[in-house]
């Protein structure tokens, strides 16, 4: 599994939103086919067929956590990236939902 795949899974699983390198997130968006425009400190990503614009700003050398969540929402909504990673994400989400609804006594 390459760096791109690991980063995509890390973003989809949502366990490290505050620990995603800004540069890596920009590269991921480029790899997913987004075009980048830079206005001062803002990096704006757009892609044909995607309604949302993605605005990113650095927080030191990291991406801001709420912006990572926005990127995740776009990836999931438009089914971008590796289908295996998306499939694993949906399985994990379903498992979490099922197990969070279980009562403490197992019933």
C-alpha angles and dihedrals in degrees: 000000000000130000091263092054093046092050092047091052091045090054094044094049090051097212098123108032091142092051104057115118112238092223092051092050090052091050091050091053090049089051090051089056102261122146118224131218122182124211109177107300094347122096111196120195124197134173132187110258093022113106097198126077114216115220116193131185129179122250097196102306093329132086116246111262095233089053091052088054089052091051090049091052091052093046091051096041094052096032093237124172133016114001090213091057091047091048091051090048092053092047091051092047091051092047092050092049093049094046095045089058094055116106119237092251090058096249 
